[in-house]
Amino acid sequence: MLVAVVALLVAGTGIVLIPRDSGTPPPVTFTENARVGAFEDTLRLRESATALAEAAGPDTGKPVLGDAVTLLTTQAQALLDPAGTPSSAASTPSTETTRASFVADLAVSGRKRLTDAGEADGGIARLLAAVGSAQLLQAEKLAAGWQMPVPKEPAPSATTVPASTPSAAPCPSVSPTADTTSATTDAALAAAVRSQQEAIYAYQVALKRLDSKAAEAAARDLQAHELSLQQVEALTRANCGDVPASEAGYRLPGQFAKDPASSLAALEFSSLPVFADLVALSTGETRTWAVDGLLAAARRSIAWGADAPALPGLKLDPGDLPPLPIPGSTGSATSDAG
C-alpha cells in the first residue's frame, strides 16, 4: 500500500526519483589496460637498466646500457596517460637484476606488447607495436653484445593469410578510385603493396652491386619481400581493395650505386611508418601481418646499418614528449634519459 501511495505522489507532482550513484567506476577497457601494463613494465625495465648501468664499469657494457635507459625512457614518456592523469605506478623493489634476467625480461615485455597490439584500439595498437618491436630488438642487441643466447622467438602465429578474396563474398565497400592520402584500411594496404614492390626492385638492383657476403643477405631479404608482397596482395583482395599495379621501375637515390647497403637501410627504415599505419587502421589477420612486418622491417633496417629507433614507425621528436613523473609525487619533472 505504501509503495502505491509513493507512486501516486511521484506521478502527481512530476518528481523523478534518481537512484543514488553507486560510485562504481566504469570498466577499464582492454586498450587502457594494455597501455598501463606497457607503461609499468617499461618503467620497471628502465629501473633495472639504470641499476645495471650504475654497477657497470666503463668497459663492461655501460654505454649500451645507457642506450637501453634512453630507449626505455622515451618509450615510457610515450606511454604516459594521454589524458594527463597521474599514474599510480610506483617503484617496487625487485630481486637483483643480472644481464641475463634483464635481457629475458626485455624480450618478454616486447612480445607482450606485440600481442596486445593485435587487440588494442588503433592509435594505442600502433604505439604498442612500436614499443614491442624496439624492446625485442634491444634485447637481441644486448644479447649479441654480451655473448649470451638471443631471446627465442615465439611460435609462428596460427593466423593464415587468405589466398584471395572469396568469390561468394560481395565487396560493396570497394572503391574503384581510392584516395591514397586518406586514413583508411584500403589506403594503408595500397601503401604497403607499393612499399613491397619498390623494395623488390631495389633489392634486385642491389644484388648486382654488393659483395658476395652482403649479396647473400640481400637475396634472403629479397625472398622475404617477395613473400610479403604476395601476402599483402591477398590481404588487399580479402579486404575488397584494389591491388596497385607494379611499375616498370622505381627511382632510386643518387648514392645507391656507390653505397647500396646504406640505401637498403634507408629503404627499410622508410617502410616502418607504412606498417605502423596499417597496424592502426586494420584489424584481425591484416593487423597481425602488419605487426609482424613492422618488426621484420625494423630488424632488416638495423642489419643494413640504420640506427635503431625507440619507436619504429612513429614520427615524433622525443623532445616533444611529456616528462616522466617523479616517483612518489603527483607532479612531473624532466627525467634523466641516461
C-alpha positions as CSV (number, residue, x, y, z in Angstrom):
1,M,0.0,0.0,0.0
2,L,2.8,2.4,0.9
3,V,4.5,1.7,-2.5
4,A,1.3,2.6,-4.3
5,V,1.0,5.9,-2.4
6,V,4.5,6.8,-3.2
7,A,4.0,6.0,-6.8
8,L,0.9,8.3,-6.9
9,L,2.7,11.2,-5.3
10,V,5.6,10.9,-7.8
11,A,3.2,10.8,-10.7
12,G,1.1,13.7,-9.4
13,T,4.0,16.0,-8.6
14,G,6.3,15.2,-11.5
15,I,9.1,14.4,-9.2
16,V,11.7,12.0,-10.7
17,L,13.4,9.7,-8.3
18,I,17.1,9.3,-9.4
19,P,18.9,6.4,-7.9
20,R,22.0,7.2,-5.9
21,D,25.3,7.0,-7.7
22,S,26.8,3.6,-6.7
23,G,30.3,5.1,-7.0
24,T,31.4,2.2,-9.2
25,P,33.8,3.4,-11.9
26,P,33.2,2.4,-15.5
27,P,35.1,-0.7,-16.6
28,V,38.6,-0.2,-17.8
29,T,39.0,-1.1,-21.5
30,F,41.4,-3.7,-22.8
31,T,43.2,-0.8,-24.6
32,E,43.7,1.1,-21.4
33,N,44.9,-1.9,-19.5
34,A,47.4,-2.7,-22.3
35,R,48.7,0.9,-22.2
36,V,49.0,0.9,-18.4
37,G,50.7,-2.5,-18.4
38,A,53.2,-1.4,-21.1
39,F,53.9,1.8,-19.1
40,E,54.5,0.0,-15.8
41,D,56.7,-2.8,-17.4
42,T,58.7,-0.2,-19.2
43,L,59.3,1.8,-16.0
44,R,60.5,-1.4,-14.2
45,L,62.8,-2.2,-17.1
46,R,64.2,1.3,-17.1
47,E,64.9,1.0,-13.4
48,S,66.7,-2.3,-14.0
49,A,68.7,-0.9,-16.8
50,T,69.7,2.1,-14.7
51,A,70.8,-0.1,-11.9
52,L,72.9,-2.3,-14.2
53,A,74.5,0.8,-15.8
54,E,75.4,2.3,-12.4
55,A,77.0,-1.0,-11.4
56,A,78.9,-1.5,-14.7
57,G,82.4,-0.1,-15.4
58,P,83.1,2.0,-18.5
59,D,84.4,-1.0,-20.4
60,T,81.8,-3.6,-19.2
61,G,78.7,-2.6,-21.0
62,K,77.9,0.9,-19.6
63,P,77.4,2.6,-23.0
64,V,75.0,0.0,-24.3
65,L,73.1,0.1,-21.1
66,G,72.9,3.8,-21.4
67,D,71.3,3.4,-24.8
68,A,68.8,1.0,-23.2
69,V,67.9,3.5,-20.5
70,T,67.4,6.2,-23.1
71,L,65.2,3.9,-25.2
72,L,63.1,2.9,-22.2
73,T,62.8,6.5,-21.0
74,T,61.4,7.6,-24.4
75,Q,59.0,4.7,-24.5
76,A,57.7,5.4,-21.0
77,Q,57.1,9.0,-21.9
78,A,55.2,8.0,-25.0
79,L,53.1,5.6,-22.9
80,L,52.1,8.2,-20.3
81,D,48.3,8.7,-19.9
82,P,47.3,11.0,-22.8
83,A,44.6,12.5,-20.5
84,G,47.3,13.6,-18.1
85,T,46.0,11.6,-15.2
86,P,48.9,10.8,-12.8
87,S,50.0,7.2,-12.9
88,S,49.6,5.1,-9.8
89,A,52.7,3.1,-10.8
90,A,55.3,3.1,-8.1
91,S,58.8,1.9,-7.9
92,T,58.8,-1.5,-6.4
93,P,62.0,-3.3,-5.2
94,S,62.8,-6.4,-7.1
95,T,65.3,-9.2,-7.0
96,E,68.8,-8.4,-8.1
97,T,68.9,-7.8,-11.8
98,T,71.5,-9.6,-13.9
99,R,72.3,-9.1,-17.5
100,A,70.7,-12.4,-18.4
101,S,67.5,-11.6,-16.5
102,F,67.3,-8.1,-17.9
103,V,67.6,-9.4,-21.5
104,A,65.0,-12.0,-20.8
105,D,62.5,-9.6,-19.2
106,L,63.0,-7.1,-22.0
107,A,62.2,-9.8,-24.6
108,V,59.1,-10.9,-22.6
109,S,57.8,-7.3,-22.4
110,G,58.4,-6.8,-26.1
111,R,56.4,-9.9,-27.0
112,K,53.6,-8.9,-24.7
113,R,53.3,-5.5,-26.3
114,L,53.2,-7.1,-29.8
115,T,50.5,-9.5,-28.6
116,D,48.4,-6.7,-27.1
117,A,48.8,-4.6,-30.3
118,G,46.7,-7.2,-32.0
119,E,43.6,-6.4,-29.8
120,A,44.0,-2.7,-28.8
121,D,42.4,0.3,-30.4
122,G,44.1,1.8,-33.4
123,G,46.4,4.5,-32.1
124,I,47.5,2.6,-29.0
125,A,47.9,-0.5,-31.1
126,R,50.4,1.3,-33.3
127,L,52.3,2.6,-30.2
128,L,52.3,-0.9,-28.6
129,A,53.7,-2.4,-31.8
130,A,56.4,0.2,-31.9
131,V,57.4,-0.3,-28.3
132,G,57.3,-4.1,-28.6
133,S,59.4,-4.2,-31.7
134,A,62.1,-1.8,-30.2
135,Q,62.3,-3.8,-27.0
136,L,62.8,-7.1,-28.8
137,L,65.4,-5.6,-31.0
138,Q,67.2,-4.1,-28.0
139,A,67.1,-7.4,-26.2
140,E,68.7,-9.0,-29.3
141,K,71.4,-6.3,-29.5
142,L,72.3,-6.7,-25.8
143,A,72.4,-10.5,-26.0
144,A,74.7,-10.3,-29.0
145,G,77.0,-7.7,-27.3
146,W,77.2,-9.8,-24.1
147,Q,77.6,-13.0,-26.0
148,M,74.6,-14.7,-24.5
149,P,71.8,-16.6,-26.2
150,V,69.5,-14.5,-28.3
151,P,65.9,-14.5,-26.8
152,K,63.9,-17.1,-28.6
153,E,61.1,-16.0,-30.9
154,P,57.6,-17.3,-30.0
155,A,56.0,-19.9,-32.2
156,P,54.6,-18.5,-35.6
157,S,51.1,-17.2,-35.5
158,A,48.4,-19.6,-36.5
159,T,46.7,-16.8,-38.5
160,T,46.7,-17.7,-42.2
161,V,46.7,-15.1,-44.9
162,P,43.9,-15.7,-47.4
163,A,44.9,-16.8,-50.8
164,S,42.4,-14.5,-52.5
165,T,39.0,-12.8,-52.0
166,P,36.3,-15.5,-51.7
167,S,34.3,-15.4,-54.9
168,A,31.0,-15.7,-53.0
169,A,31.7,-12.7,-50.7
170,P,30.5,-9.4,-52.2
171,C,32.5,-6.3,-51.7
172,P,30.0,-3.4,-51.6
173,S,32.5,-1.1,-50.0
174,V,35.2,-1.4,-52.6
175,S,36.2,2.0,-54.2
176,P,37.4,2.0,-57.8
177,T,39.4,5.2,-57.2
178,A,40.6,5.0,-53.6
179,D,42.0,8.2,-52.1
180,T,45.6,7.2,-51.3
181,T,46.0,10.1,-48.9
182,S,43.0,9.1,-46.8
183,A,43.4,7.3,-43.5
184,T,41.6,4.1,-44.4
185,T,42.4,0.4,-44.4
186,D,42.3,0.4,-48.2
187,A,44.8,3.3,-48.5
188,A,47.1,1.7,-45.9
189,L,47.1,-1.6,-47.7
190,A,47.8,0.0,-51.0
191,A,50.7,1.8,-49.5
192,A,52.0,-1.5,-48.1
193,V,51.7,-3.1,-51.5
194,R,53.7,-0.3,-53.2
195,S,56.3,-0.4,-50.5
196,Q,57.0,-4.1,-51.1
197,Q,57.0,-3.6,-54.9
198,E,59.6,-0.9,-54.5
199,A,61.7,-3.0,-52.1
200,I,61.8,-5.9,-54.5
201,Y,63.0,-3.7,-57.3
202,A,65.7,-2.1,-55.1
203,Y,67.0,-5.4,-53.9
204,Q,67.1,-6.8,-57.4
205,V,69.3,-3.8,-58.4
206,A,71.4,-4.1,-55.2
207,L,72.3,-7.7,-55.8
208,K,74.5,-6.7,-58.8
209,R,76.4,-4.2,-56.7
210,L,77.0,-5.9,-53.4
211,D,80.0,-8.2,-52.4
212,S,79.3,-11.9,-52.1
213,K,78.5,-11.9,-48.3
214,A,76.2,-8.9,-48.5
215,A,74.6,-10.3,-51.6
216,E,73.7,-13.4,-49.7
217,A,71.9,-11.3,-47.1
218,A,70.2,-9.3,-49.8
219,A,69.0,-12.4,-51.6
220,R,67.3,-13.6,-48.3
221,D,65.7,-10.2,-47.8
222,L,64.5,-10.2,-51.4
223,Q,62.8,-13.5,-50.9
224,A,61.2,-12.1,-47.7
225,H,59.9,-9.1,-49.7
226,E,58.5,-11.3,-52.5
227,L,56.6,-13.4,-49.9
228,S,55.4,-10.2,-48.2
229,L,54.1,-8.8,-51.5
230,Q,52.1,-12.0,-52.1
231,Q,50.6,-11.8,-48.7
232,V,49.7,-8.2,-48.7
233,E,48.1,-8.5,-52.2
234,A,46.0,-11.4,-50.8
235,L,45.0,-9.3,-47.8
236,T,44.1,-6.4,-50.1
237,R,41.8,-8.6,-52.1
238,A,40.3,-10.1,-49.0
239,N,39.6,-6.6,-47.7
240,C,37.8,-5.8,-51.0
241,G,40.6,-3.4,-52.1
242,D,42.3,-2.8,-55.4
243,V,45.9,-4.1,-55.7
244,P,48.1,-1.3,-57.2
245,A,49.8,-2.3,-60.4
246,S,53.6,-2.8,-60.2
247,E,55.6,-0.2,-62.1
248,A,58.4,-1.0,-64.6
249,G,61.0,0.7,-62.4
250,Y,61.4,2.9,-59.4
251,R,63.5,6.0,-58.7
252,L,66.5,5.0,-56.5
253,P,68.6,7.5,-54.5
254,G,71.6,9.0,-56.2
255,Q,74.1,7.3,-53.8
256,F,72.5,3.8,-54.4
257,A,75.2,2.7,-56.9
258,K,78.1,3.8,-54.6
259,D,76.6,2.6,-51.3
260,P,73.7,0.1,-51.9
261,A,73.8,-1.2,-48.3
262,S,73.1,2.3,-46.8
263,S,70.4,2.8,-49.4
264,L,68.8,-0.5,-48.4
265,A,68.9,0.5,-44.8
266,A,67.1,3.8,-45.6
267,L,64.6,1.9,-47.7
268,E,63.7,-0.5,-44.9
269,F,63.6,2.4,-42.4
270,S,61.2,4.3,-44.7
271,S,58.8,1.4,-44.7
272,L,58.3,1.4,-40.9
273,P,55.6,4.2,-41.0
274,V,53.7,2.2,-43.7
275,F,53.5,-0.9,-41.5
276,A,52.7,1.2,-38.4
277,D,49.8,3.0,-40.2
278,L,48.4,-0.4,-41.3
279,V,48.5,-1.6,-37.7
280,A,46.4,1.4,-36.6
281,L,44.0,1.2,-39.5
282,S,43.3,-2.6,-39.6
283,T,42.1,-5.5,-37.5
284,G,42.4,-9.3,-37.4
285,E,44.8,-11.1,-39.7
286,T,45.7,-7.8,-41.6
287,R,46.9,-6.2,-38.3
288,T,48.8,-9.4,-37.3
289,W,50.6,-9.3,-40.7
290,A,51.4,-5.6,-40.2
291,V,52.7,-6.1,-36.7
292,D,55.0,-8.9,-37.9
293,G,56.0,-6.8,-40.9
294,L,57.0,-3.8,-38.7
295,L,59.3,-5.9,-36.6
296,A,60.8,-7.6,-39.6
297,A,61.4,-4.3,-41.4
298,A,63.0,-2.7,-38.3
299,R,65.3,-5.7,-38.0
300,R,66.3,-5.5,-41.6
301,S,67.0,-1.8,-41.4
302,I,69.3,-2.3,-38.5
303,A,71.1,-5.2,-40.2
304,W,71.8,-2.9,-43.1
305,G,73.2,-0.2,-40.8
306,A,70.3,2.0,-39.8
307,D,70.1,3.3,-36.2
308,A,67.5,1.5,-34.0
309,P,64.6,3.9,-33.3
310,A,63.0,3.9,-29.9
311,L,59.5,3.8,-31.5
312,P,59.8,2.2,-35.0
313,G,57.2,3.7,-37.4
314,L,56.2,6.7,-35.2
315,K,57.3,10.1,-36.5
316,L,57.9,12.1,-33.3
317,D,60.5,14.2,-31.6
318,P,61.4,12.7,-28.2
319,G,61.9,16.3,-27.0
320,D,58.2,16.9,-27.5
321,L,57.2,14.1,-25.2
322,P,56.0,14.9,-21.6
323,P,58.4,14.3,-18.8
324,L,58.1,11.3,-16.5
325,P,56.6,11.9,-13.1
326,I,58.9,11.8,-10.1
327,P,58.2,8.5,-8.1
328,G,56.1,9.2,-5.1
329,S,54.8,12.6,-6.2
330,T,51.8,13.9,-8.2
331,G,53.9,16.4,-10.1
332,S,56.3,15.9,-13.0
333,A,59.9,16.6,-13.7
334,T,62.1,16.2,-16.6
335,S,63.6,12.7,-16.4
336,D,67.2,11.8,-16.9
337,A,67.4,9.8,-20.1
338,G,70.8,8.4,-19.2
